């Protein structure tokens, strides 16, 4: 029987085995991440001497939708510390001119056994644009406490994995 090669794979990868890496360190076991989206906006254009009745479309600015990460609340403070870099606190009267708040964020996607890295993406110049420290509390709830981090970034790329 011939050996199965990963390049022969026909089934799509599952969405539940992924890790988030900040500064080379895996952080928070995230339970959910929103999609990576990019949009190329367009503008209608028609030259003054055009005989066409159809407007041309030209590409303009590129927009990346923010990514939202959800993680169970634990004692790990990595998300909280990053989020608070841009938040005003009494012990920090204001931001410095350009604090080190932008990061390269890696998203690692693993196979169904969670053993082999199959996809790797890097979000460039990412920063926290919204932070929810804890989901709502309810006395009759059986839910897990969740913190949410919305990340705004200036581009992403897929990195080849071997």
HUPEWO-V364659 format. One record per run of one state. SS is the DSSP state (hx for helix, st for strand, lp for the rest). FROM is the first residue (numbers start at 1). TO is the last residue. Records with the same first field share a line. If there is no record, write none. Layout:
SS: FROM-TO  FROM-TO
//
This chain:
lp: 1-5  9-17  23-24  28-29  34-37  46-55  65-66  73-77  87-88  90-91  93-102  111-116  133-145  153-155  160-162
hx: 6-8  78-86
st: 18-22  25-27  30-33  38-45  56-64  67-72  89-89  92-92  103-110  117-132  146-152  156-159
//
